[in-house]
């Protein structure tokens, strides 16, 4: 089974769970992820806790929710699709006519088959979401509304994984676990991230320490920063917000607020060599937790590498964002591979320096043809270009750019030259 198929299978396992910014669905999701990475620590932050200008809301859980029509037929059933219930709906058990009910219904006329995703985290209300086709078929009469939910003084739950490295410098990876059954704009993020975590744990050595969090979007990042900001500002040297990494349409890049961090440079380099037609967005197009990580006064070096960006594909925030037509094993593998390459680029970014003056005699080391003829050394051009830039002052990422090659094509060259004692690494980028 390919890594993409493994990630896709995990997403199918997580698909039916009702997730929100708090509640048992988040805990259930984290328990499944912790089965794959037992070192994940789960934290509970009580309702009412403050995080900068925000307050952790009450915990929300749902047992059942549905509407019953005048003919006795049940519809908009939460048990069949958890998008049917507006997120954070208060409990309701009453009857009303269709005109009154319509004020609590949500659909998308332009997408008649889609169930929209609607939430009301910080204002108490209730509502149901259904397709425009289903809504158009509602007949006048008395409807029964049933929402068996609870808003209690509970907690916000998040997961944290620290993978130690050789240094205390950290790479920060953040993804969110607060959306119900949607594929690209939810499940692609945590499922790709957990497999990246497993890969990082498998490495024989790591230069950096990795701080990985699975949080509810916005309120979760604010809570996490309120507890860890000073440490992160002192230690985090790069990082990525992982969201929408599962379809196989586009590759996309969203910069940090300043757009000039090592995370930005790595993201642009990797995506250029992954898909030369990748889409570049600006800071004005932000919409996920980069808003908090890069906020003034926090300014962590966090960029985003995505497949099709949130809000830029028609199925976004609807039931059409699924694991059959939108998110695929191939798409997930592409998202995983691009992020893996970015992390490896960070790990390997160094200042290589040749140990000899002038070009080394590669022929006597078996690294260069001993017979010279037209074109005999063409395949060694990248090695020779790399050698020409290895002055101990130029980082490997910059050398890759100067050589017009992906940084990962330089790794085997470095291994060969290092094996023959031709390279030193006086510093790390």
N, C-alpha and C positions, 0 to 999 in steps of 0.2 A: 504494500500500500504506500502510495506517495505521501509526502508530508501534507500536500493539499487535501488529499482524501481523509487523512487523519484529523486535520483541523475541521473539515466539513462535517465529519461524523460527530465530533464534539459539539459543534454548533447545533446539530439536530437533537442531541441530547438536551441541550439547554433551551431549545426553542420554545417548548410549551410553558416554561416557568414565567409567572407574572412578576416582573421586576419593576421597581419604582425607586425613588430616591431613599426610601427606607422600607423595612418590612422583611417578612420571612422569605420572599422570593430572592432577595439579595443574599440572605444567609444560605439558602439552598444552592444558589449559583456558586458562591464562594466555597462551599463544602465540596462541590464537584471539582472545582479548580484545584482545591487543596489535595484532592486525591491524586492529582497529577504532579503537584509540587508540595509535598507535605511541610516544607519549611515556611509556607505562607502563614503569617500571623494575622488573626482576625481581631479587629478592634471595634468596640462599641462606644459611641459617643452619645450621652443622654440627650433626649429632647430638651430644648430650652438652652442648651449650651451656645455660647456666642463664638463666632468666627469672624473677626474684624467687624464689618457692618451688618453681618447676617446672624440669624438665629436658627439653630437646628429645629425643624418642625416636628410635630407629633408623628409618631410611627403609624403607618397606614397598612392595613391588611384587609383582604376581601375573602369572604367565604363563597358567596354567590351573588349574581346580579343578572337581571333579565327584565324584559317587558312582556306583558301579556296583552294581546289584542282583544277587540270586542268579540271575536269568534273563539276565544279561549286558546288561541295558538301562541306559543312562546317564541319570542325572537330577540335579536340583539343579546344573545346569551353569552355571558362572560366565560362560561365553561367551554364554549366552542371556539371563541377567539377573544383573548384578553384585551384586544384593542377596542372591543365594543363598549367598555366602561371608561368614562373620562377619568384620568388618573387623579387620585385623591378625592374621589366622590364621597360625600358624607352619606350615612345610612338613610334610606328612604323606604317607606312601605305605605303607599297610598294610591288612590285612584284619581284620574283626571281625564278631561276630554282631550281630543287630539290637538285642538288649538293651543291649549296650555302645554301639552307635552312637547309640541314643536319648539317651544322656547328652550328646551333642554336637549335637543337633538342636533347632531353635527354630521354633515356629509360634504362631499366635494362634487358639485355639479359637473365640473370639467373632467372628472374621473369617475364615471358612474358606477364602476365595479369596485372601487377602492373604499375600504374602511379607514377613515383618518385616525391619526394618533393625536389626541388632545389631552392636556393636563391642566390642573388648577392646584398647584402645590401650596400656594400662599394665600388663597382666598377660598373660603368654604362654599362649595356648590356641589351639584351633582349633574350628571349628564350621560347620554349614551351616544355612541358613534355607530353609524351604519352606512351602507353604500347608498348612493343617490338612487339607484334602481329600487332598492328595498324601501327607501323612504317615500318614493313616489307612489308606491302601492298601498300606503297606509290609508285606511278607510275611516270616515268619521265614526265616532262612538267613544265609549269609555275604555280607558287603558289602565292596567294595573302596573305600577312601578315598584320594583323590588330590588333594593340594594342592601345586602347584608355585609356591611363593611364596618371597620372600627378605626377610630383615630384616638390613639392612646399616648400617654407619657412613656414612650419606649426609648428607642435609640436609633441612630444612624450607624450603619455597619460598613466597614471597608476592610480590604485585605492589603497586606504589605509584605513584600519579599525583599530581603537584603541578601545579596550574593557577594561575599567578600572577594576582594582582589588584592593585588600586591601593594596598592597604594590606597590612601583614604580618599583620593579624588573619585568623584562619583559620576556615573551616567544615570540619568533619571528617565524612567519610562512610565508613562501614565496612560491608563485606559479606563473606560467607564462601564458600569454594570447596572444601569438604572432604567433601561428601556425594556418594554415587554417584547412580544414576538415580532421583531424586525431583524433583518439579516445584515445588510451592509452597515446601516447606521445603528449598530449595537454589537451583534454577536461576532462580527468579523474582528473587532478590536480586542476583546478579552481572549478569544480563542487563538488568534495569531500571537498575542502577547504571551500566553502561557506556554506555547511551544517555543517561543524565543527564550523564555526563562529556562525551560528544560535544556535547550541547546547550550545556553550560557553555563548552566550547572555542569554540563558534561565536559567542558573545556578543561584541559590539564592545568592551565594557568590563565589568569586574567590580569591584565594590567590594572584595570579599574574595578572599583566596587560598584555594583549595580543596585539601584534603589527602584523597585517596581511596585506600583500601586494599582489596585483595582477599586475604583471609587464611584459613587454616584456623581454625575456631572454637575458642575458649578458648586453646589453646596459641599460636595465631597472634597473638591480641590481647595476650596476656601478653608474647610475644617483642617485638612492636612497641612496646608501652609501655615495656618495659625499655630499649629503644634510644632512645625519643623522648619520654619522659614529661616531662622538664623543659621542653623546647621547647613541647610541646603545652599544658602547664599555663599557660605564659606567653602563648600566642598563640591557642589555640582558644577562640572565643567562643560557638560553637553547633555542633550536629552531630546526625546521625541514624545509628542502626544499621539497616541495610536487610535485612529478612528477611521472608519470607512476604508478598509483595506481588503475587501473581499470580492468585488466584482471584477470582470475582465474587460472593461471598456477603456478607461483612462488611467494614467498615472498623474498625480497632482502634487504640488508643493505649495505649502503655506508658510511664510517666513515667521521668524520671531519678530517682535515689535521693531527692533533695530535692523534686522535682516542681514547682519554681518557677523554672526557668531560662527563658531566651528560647526555647530549643528546645521546651520544654513549652508555653509560651504560643502559639507559632506552630502547633504540632501540633494543639492543641485548637481553635484558630481555623479552620485549614484544614479539619479533619475536620468541624467543626460545619456548615460551608457546603458540604461535599461530601456528607455523609450525616448528617442530624440524628439518626439512630438508631445512630451509631457506638458501638462498645463501648469502655468505659474500664476498664483493668486497673490494679492497684496494684503497687507495688514488690515485694510478696510474690509476684507472678505472673511475675517475671523468669525468663529461661531462656536467653538468648543472650549476646552479648558486652557488653551493657550491664552485666553483672555485674562485668566488669573495668574498663570505662571509668568507671563511677560508684563504684567501690570506695572505702572510706575512705582518705584520703590522696592519692587520684588525683582523684576528684570532677570529672571533665570534664562539661560540660553536654550530655549525650547522651540523647536520647529516641528512641522508636521509633514510626513510623507504619506500620501494616500493613494488609493485607486481613484474612483470617482468621488469627488468631494461632496460632503453633506450639502443638501439644498441644491445640488447641481444635477440631479437625476430625477426623472419624473415619479419614480416610486417612493421617493424620500418621505418619511413620516406617514406611511400608509401601509396597509396590509399587503400591498403589491411588492414591498421590499422583502422578498422571500428567498428561500434556500434552493429554489428550483430554477427560477428565471433570472434572478439578479446575482446572487452570490453563488459562485461555483468553486469546485476544488482547484481549478486552474487559476482563478482570480485570487483565491486565498494564498496559493503557493507563490504567486507573483508578489503579493503584499508582504508575505513572510520573507522571501528572498531579498527584496529590496531593503528591508529593515535589517536583516542579517548582514548584508553587505555594508550597510552604514555603520553598524556596530563593529564589524571587523576593520573597517577603515579607521575608526577611532582607535581601536586597539593597536593597529599597526602604524599609525602616523608617527614617524620618527624623523631624525635628521641623519640620513646615511652619509658616510664619508669614506672615500676610497683610501686604502692604506698605502698606495704607491703613487708616485708622481708620474704624470703623463698617463696615457692609456696603458692598462696592464697588458702583458703578453698573454692573451687568452689561449692561443694555439697550444702552448706547452702544457696547458691545464685541460686540454680537451674541450674547450669552450668556443673554439673558432676554427674554421676550416684551415687545414695546413696547405691546401692548394688554392691559390687565388685565381679566380676567373670571373668573367662578367656575371654578376648576379649570385655568386656563390655565398655571399654573406648577407643577402637581403633579409633573410629571416631573423638575423641578429640585430637588425636596426634598433629595435626597442631596447635591447640590452645596452647597445653602445650609446643610445640617447640617455638612458638612465645613468650610465657611468659618467657621462659628460656633465650631469647636473648634481652629482653626489659630492657636494662640497662641505657637508657637515653643517651648513647654514640654511639649507632649503628643506622644508618639510616634505614628506613623501607625497602628500596630497598635491602640493604645488608642482612637484616633479611629474606626477601623473598628468596634470594639466599641461605642463610644458611639452610632455611627450605625446600629448593628444591620445591618451590611452586610459582605460579604466584602471583604477588603482589596484584592483585584484589581479590584473595581468602582470604587475610588478612583483607580486609575492614570490613566484617560483624563481624569478631572476635573482631576487635578494637571497633566497636559499642557496642557489648555486654559487654566487659570489662569496657569500659568507662561509660556505663549506671550504672554499679555497683560501680563506683568510684575507680576502680582498676588501672587506667592509668593516667599518667601525660604526658605532651608534653613540656619538658623544652626547646626544640629548634626545629628549622625546618631545614631540610636538604637543 
